[in-house]
Amino acid sequence: MRQTFIATAAMGLALLGGIALAQAAAPKRVRGTVTAITATEISITTRSGAAETFALTADTHYLGETTGAMTDIKSGSYIGSAAVPVAGGGGKLRAVEVTVFPPSMVGVGEGHYDWDLGKNSSMTNGTVGDLVTSNGNTMMVKYKGGEKAIVVPADVPIVTIAPGAMTEVTSGVKVIVVPAKGDAKTAAAVLFGRNGITPPQ
């Protein structure tokens, strides 16, 4: 039972990462606040103020985020980081957010690919190698086929993520909805903030 639960959660999170983005018709993530939710649909107000409603099914995955800290990032941690290039940094990136995955989700969305948090943003999912905490925090993130140096400023949001349940997603909760491939009005995954936080991805 536990293995099935972990596998299901990992597949849901993969929809937020490289697997979805590698496909030509990747669904667009929709960020906003829940206004209503039933057993069959979720309605949100997007960050731009638009109203959106998505169908919920037995295949919809729920993943909850909790506020973390730089101390949660260690050598060997599996993380994801949305980032932008450092000007004149020779390929170095500056984190916009960092997500720390539990051991059960190692390998989910692994790689480096385009993201949608502003111009030239990217997402890097991989394993932390060297972690330099003097003169600012810089981590070397290794993934299959490459490695990126990512600077983590002190004010960047850091979160931990874990499998969640539909019952945790209530009116007022901040979410990211990932539509199903080929069906823009059905939620394949719902990433939600616990304790009032906004998912920063």
Summary of the structure (lengths in Angstrom):
residues: 201
radius of gyration: 16.4
end to end distance: 29.4
largest distance: 50.0
contacts: 660
relative contact order: 0.27
helix: 13%
strand: 47%
